[in-house]
Amino acid sequence: MKTIAVIGSNMVDLISYTERMPKEGETLEAPSFKMGCGGKGANQAVAAAKLGADVVMVTKVGDDMFADNTIRNFQSYGINTQYVSKEPQTSSGVAPIFVSPTSQNSILIIKGANEFLKPADIDKAERTLVECSLIVLQLEVPLETVYAAIEFGNKHNIPVLLNPAPAVPELDIEYACRCDFFVPNETELEILVNKPVETVEQIKEAAMILLNKGLNNIIVTMGEKGAIWLSKDGKDVFIEPTQVNAMDTSGAGDAFIGCFSHYFMQTHDVQLSLEKASLFAAFSVTEKGTQFSYPSIEQFEEFETKHTK
Ligand code: RIB
């Protein structure tokens, strides 16, 4: 069986559904709250696992009340937790998230133990990682670890997908060029190229700037505007969005990446995998929460039948 390795973050999501953000010095009542397991790496791992992928997670939890729950959560989806370790005297990563009435999210991250995921943790997992068929990365762990994972993938001929989230302006684009897929959303793209990304045309222009630096494939997720895929060998594909009634967009980008990774492993068909990913992410915004909002394979297939022309 092909295994996906997610080397990255996990967080505890503390999601407040708000009417508006409080002003400085103001105490404001918010209508509701949800707590769940999150973190971009963990979300991507769970999304893929819910679809049936074999997933191994390399991550660090803290030394606190959240740690065992996070590990149990991975295990409940069948994710291999052999390389999920506890960092002593450190808190787990947490993410206060605010969701507006228009379903848009604002996220703060406190990395906690994620800050301690180091290249040595990749070395420790080497025996399992060499057998993997895809390495999936994000930027909620130290850049040195991300670079080491890219080097590992290159050395062992394992394709690498890098989701540059959250955007880190210091990201060395040379490393991004050593990945097979570079998958920012439009906000991350804007930060990386420092150009406006209001229209699809502008997004494409910004993506071209990065592509011309030597990326293999850039996939830009654009939320309700769909997604675009541009490649070194001339692919220019627009993935139509699926119209849904959005409740909460938190974790939708991760849903997209986890689903894409799963179908890409199965089919090696990038366009088909992007179409599936776009639908999976659309499903996720119709429910509240991050991982809570990801459909099971049965729910996804039903949704797909309903929304595919
Ligand atoms: O992409 C959504 C995720 O970003 C949340 O689950 C939160 O934990 C932050 O990592």
Residues whose N, C-alpha, C, O or C-beta is under 5 A from the ligand:
A	BS01	RIB	M11 D13 G38 G39 K40 A95 S250 G251 D254 T290
